[in-house]
Amino acid sequence: MMKKYGRTMLADAGKTAMALLMTLTFASTVFAAAPFSPHWEIDRDQVWHYRMNDGSYASDAWIHDEVNGDWYLLDVNGNMLAGTFVSYGKYYLLDPVRGTGHYGRLLKNGHKYRGIVLEASTDMADEGALSQETLNAVNALGGADSVVNAVEISGTKHIEAGNVISAGGVPELQE
C-alpha cells in the first residue's frame, strides 16, 4: 500500500508540475508576444484603434508605439492601415499580414517582406522610406502592395504616448 501511494503521489506531483510549467510557458508567451502601448484597442471587427490621453481616438496619424518602438498608420476614421503608402514622395510599407503580432507596423531596413529583405532609410526624418531597389523588387512581385496602388498620406499627424507630437510633416522625437 505504501509503495502504491508513493507512486501515485509522485505521478500526481509530476502532473501538477507539468501543468504549472505549461501555464507559465503559456503566460510568458502571451505576455512576450504583445508588448504594445496600452492606448491600443481592438473592435469586434478586429480593427485596431488608438485612444488618446484625452479619451478621443486618433485619426489620420502616424502612431509611434512607445512600448515596442514601431510606427503604425491610422486613416481618417481611426482604423489601422496596412500596405504601401507614399508621403512627401517617399514610399513606406506597413505589414499587411494578420496573425503575426506585427500587422500594420512600419517595415524597416532589414525586415523581410514576401521573400525580399527590405532596404530602407534609417534616418529619423524618414525612417522606413524604401530604397529604389526595394521599390523595384516589391513592384516586381505585383499585387496590392505595388507602388501603383500606394495611397498618399502626406501631412498626417504624429502621435506618441497618447499625445500629438507633430501636427503634420516630420516629427521631432526625443530618443
Backbone hydrogen bonds in HBPLUS format (Angstrom, degrees):
<---DONOR---> <-ACCEPTOR-->    atom                        ^
c    i                          cat <-CA-CA->   ^        H-A-AA   ^      H-
h    n   atom  resd res      DA  || num        DHA   H-A  angle D-A-AA Bond
n    s   type  num  typ     dist DA aas  dist angle  dist       angle   num
A0005-TYR N   A0001-MET O   2.92 MM   4  6.10 165.9  1.94 155.5 159.7     1
A0006-GLY N   A0002-MET O   2.89 MM   4  6.06 152.6  1.96 146.1 153.9     2
A0007-ARG N   A0003-LYS O   3.01 MM   4  6.34 155.6  2.07 150.7 156.4     3
A0008-THR N   A0004-LYS O   2.96 MM   4  6.21 161.3  1.99 152.4 157.8     4
A0009-MET N   A0005-TYR O   2.86 MM   4  6.07 158.5  1.90 148.6 154.7     5
A0010-LEU N   A0006-GLY O   2.94 MM   4  6.16 158.3  1.99 145.5 151.5     6
A0011-ALA N   A0007-ARG O   2.80 MM   4  6.02 158.5  1.84 150.3 156.7     7
A0012-ASP N   A0008-THR O   2.82 MM   4  6.01 163.6  1.85 151.8 156.4     8
A0013-ALA N   A0009-MET O   2.82 MM   4  5.97 156.3  1.88 147.1 154.3     9
A0014-GLY N   A0010-LEU O   2.87 MM   4  6.05 152.7  1.94 144.9 152.4    10
A0015-LYS N   A0011-ALA O   2.93 MM   4  6.23 154.8  2.00 148.4 155.1    11
A0016-THR N   A0012-ASP O   2.89 MM   4  6.10 158.9  1.94 149.2 155.1    12
A0017-ALA N   A0013-ALA O   2.91 MM   4  6.08 158.9  1.95 147.0 152.8    13
A0018-MET N   A0014-GLY O   2.90 MM   4  6.07 157.2  1.95 145.5 152.1    14
A0019-ALA N   A0015-LYS O   2.88 MM   4  6.08 159.1  1.92 148.8 154.4    15
A0020-LEU N   A0016-THR O   2.94 MM   4  6.14 158.8  1.99 148.2 154.1    16
A0021-LEU N   A0017-ALA O   2.88 MM   4  6.09 158.8  1.92 148.1 154.1    17
A0022-MET N   A0018-MET O   2.90 MM   4  6.12 160.2  1.94 151.0 156.0    18
A0023-THR N   A0019-ALA O   2.92 MM   4  6.11 156.3  1.98 146.7 153.4    19
A0024-LEU N   A0020-LEU O   2.92 MM   4  6.14 164.7  1.94 153.6 157.4    20
A0025-THR N   A0021-LEU O   2.88 MM   4  6.03 157.0  1.93 148.1 155.0    21
A0026-PHE N   A0022-MET O   2.90 MM   4  6.06 161.9  1.93 147.6 152.4    22
A0027-ALA N   A0023-THR O   2.90 MM   4  6.09 167.3  1.92 151.5 155.3    23
A0028-SER N   A0024-LEU O   2.89 MM   4  6.01 162.2  1.92 147.6 152.7    24
A0029-THR N   A0025-THR O   2.95 MM   4  6.07 150.0  2.04 143.8 152.4    25
A0030-VAL N   A0026-PHE O   2.90 MM   4  6.13 165.2  1.92 157.0 160.4    26
A0031-PHE N   A0027-ALA O   2.97 MM   4  6.11 172.0  1.98 153.2 155.6    27
A0032-ALA N   A0028-SER O   2.87 MM   4  5.74 147.0  1.97 135.7 145.5    28
A0033-ALA N   A0029-THR O   2.95 MM   4  5.92 143.3  2.09 143.5 152.1    29
A0036-PHE N   A0034-ALA O   3.02 MM   2  5.67 130.3  2.27 105.2  91.2    30
A0040-TRP N   A0037-SER O   3.36 MM   3  6.09 172.0  2.37 119.4 121.1    31
A0051-ARG N   A0039-HIS O   2.87 MM  12  5.08 172.3  1.88 145.3 143.4    32
A0041-GLU N   A0049-HIS O   2.85 MM   8  5.24 156.3  1.90 151.7 153.8    33
A0049-HIS N   A0041-GLU O   2.73 MM   8  5.24 154.9  1.79 160.8 166.5    34
A0043-ASP N   A0047-VAL O   2.98 MM   4  5.48 160.6  2.02 143.8 148.0    35
A0046-GLN N   A0043-ASP O   2.92 MM   3  5.31 156.3  1.97 121.8 123.3    36
A0080-MET N   A0048-TRP O   3.08 MM  32  5.38 141.4  2.24 150.2 154.7    37
A0058-ALA N   A0050-TYR O   2.85 MM   8  5.62 167.9  1.87 170.4 174.2    38
A0052-MET N   A0056-SER O   2.71 MM   4  5.42 161.3  1.74 159.2 165.4    39
A0055-GLY N   A0052-MET O   3.05 MM   3  5.36 163.8  2.08 113.5 117.4    40
A0053-ASN N   A0162-GLY O   3.03 MM 109  4.79 174.0  2.03 126.6 124.7    41
A0060-ASP N   A0075-ASP O   2.75 MM  15  4.64 170.3  1.76 113.9 115.3    42
A0157-LYS N   A0060-ASP O   3.20 MM  97  6.54 157.4  2.25 149.7 144.1    43
A0074-LEU N   A0061-ALA O   2.83 MM  13  5.31 157.9  1.88 153.2 160.8    44
A0062-TRP N   A0157-LYS O   2.79 MM  95  6.07 168.1  1.80 152.8 151.5    45
A0159-ILE N   A0062-TRP O   2.83 MM  97  6.17 151.7  1.91 158.4 168.0    46
A0063-ILE N   A0072-TYR O   2.68 MM   9  5.03 164.2  1.70 146.3 151.6    47
A0072-TYR N   A0063-ILE O   2.85 MM   9  5.03 147.8  1.96 140.0 150.5    48
A0064-HIS N   A0159-ILE O   2.75 MM  95  6.04 172.6  1.76 173.5 175.3    49
A0065-ASP N   A0070-ASP O   2.84 MM   5  5.49 158.1  1.89 176.1 174.2    50
A0069-GLY N   A0065-ASP O   2.78 MM   4  5.16 140.7  1.93 146.6 155.2    51
A0106-LEU N   A0071-TRP O   2.76 MM  35  5.31 144.6  1.88 155.4 161.7    52
A0081-LEU N   A0073-LEU O   2.79 MM   8  5.55 154.5  1.86 163.8 162.9    53
A0075-ASP N   A0079-ASN O   2.92 MM   4  5.43 153.1  2.00 142.3 148.4    54
A0078-GLY N   A0075-ASP O   2.93 MM   3  5.20 163.7  1.95 113.9 118.8    55
A0083-GLY N   A0094-LEU O   2.88 MM  11  5.01 168.5  1.89 130.8 134.7    56
A0094-LEU N   A0083-GLY O   2.73 MM  11  5.01 170.9  1.74 151.5 154.2    57
A0151-VAL N   A0084-THR O   3.24 MM  67  6.74 152.7  2.32 137.2 136.6    58
A0085-PHE N   A0092-TYR O   2.86 MM   7  5.23 160.4  1.90 151.1 157.0    59
A0092-TYR N   A0085-PHE O   2.76 MM   7  5.23 159.2  1.80 157.4 162.3    60
A0086-VAL N   A0151-VAL O   2.92 MM  65  5.95 161.9  1.95 138.4 140.5    61
A0153-ILE N   A0086-VAL O   2.86 MM  67  6.03 159.6  1.90 163.8 163.4    62
A0087-SER N   A0090-LYS O   2.82 MM   3  5.31 159.1  1.86 153.7 157.5    63
A0090-LYS N   A0087-SER O   3.00 MM   3  5.31 164.5  2.03 114.7 119.7    64
A0130-LEU N   A0091-TYR O   2.82 MM  39  5.64 166.6  1.84 162.5 165.8    65
A0107-LEU N   A0093-LEU O   2.85 MM  14  5.74 173.7  1.85 166.1 167.5    66
A0095-ASP N   A0105-ARG O   2.87 MM  10  5.47 156.0  1.92 159.0 154.3    67
A0104-GLY N   A0095-ASP O   2.74 MM   9  4.78 171.5  1.74 143.8 143.9    68
A0105-ARG N   A0102-HIS O   3.07 MM   3  5.73 168.8  2.09 142.0 143.9    69
A0111-HIS N   A0108-LYS O   2.99 MM   3  5.64 165.2  2.01 138.8 143.0    70
A0110-GLY N   A0118-LEU O   2.81 MM   8  5.21 177.8  1.81 147.6 148.2    71
A0118-LEU N   A0111-HIS O   2.81 MM   7  5.57 169.2  1.82 178.7 176.3    72
A0113-TYR N   A0116-ILE O   2.82 MM   3  5.14 153.4  1.89 143.9 152.9    73
A0116-ILE N   A0113-TYR O   2.86 MM   3  5.14 165.1  1.88 118.7 123.4    74
A0131-SER N   A0119-GLU O   2.91 MM  12  5.63 164.6  1.93 151.3 146.5    75
A0121-SER N   A0129-ALA O   2.85 MM   8  5.20 155.4  1.91 139.6 145.4    76
A0128-GLY N   A0121-SER O   2.92 MM   7  5.21 170.1  1.92 142.0 140.2    77
A0126-ASP N   A0123-ASP O   3.26 MM   3  5.73 140.8  2.42 109.8 118.7    78
A0127-GLU N   A0123-ASP O   2.75 MM   4  5.10  96.2  2.46 155.6 172.8    79
A0129-ALA N   A0126-ASP O   2.93 MM   3  5.68 157.7  1.98 152.1 152.2    80
A0135-LEU N   A0131-SER O   2.91 MM   4  6.24 160.1  1.95 152.7 158.9    81
A0136-ASN N   A0132-GLN O   2.90 MM   4  6.13 158.8  1.95 150.9 156.1    82
A0137-ALA N   A0133-GLU O   3.05 MM   4  6.32 154.5  2.12 143.5 150.2    83
A0138-VAL N   A0134-THR O   2.86 MM   4  6.12 162.5  1.89 158.0 162.2    84
A0139-ASN N   A0135-LEU O   2.89 MM   4  6.03 163.3  1.91 151.3 156.4    85
A0140-ALA N   A0136-ASN O   2.95 MM   4  6.12 147.2  2.06 142.1 151.0    86
A0141-LEU N   A0138-VAL O   3.10 MM   3  5.28 136.3  2.30 100.2 112.1    87
A0142-GLY N   A0139-ASN O   2.98 MM   3  5.24 137.3  2.16 103.0 115.1    88
A0146-SER N   A0143-GLY O   3.37 MM   3  6.06 160.8  2.40 123.8 123.3    89
A0149-ASN N   A0146-SER O   3.04 MM   3  5.65 144.1  2.17 114.3 122.7    90
A0150-ALA N   A0147-VAL O   3.02 MM   3  5.01 163.5  2.05 107.0 112.1    91
A0158-HIS N   A0166-SER O   2.90 MM   8  5.01 154.1  1.97 149.4 149.0    92
A0165-ILE N   A0158-HIS O   2.75 MM   7  5.63 163.8  1.78 149.4 155.0    93
A0166-SER N   A0158-HIS O   3.28 MM   8  5.01 142.7  2.43 141.7 136.4    94
A0160-GLU N   A0163-ASN O   2.90 MM   3  5.47 160.9  1.94 160.3 161.2    95
A0163-ASN N   A0160-GLU O   2.96 MM   3  5.47 160.0  2.00 118.9 125.3    96
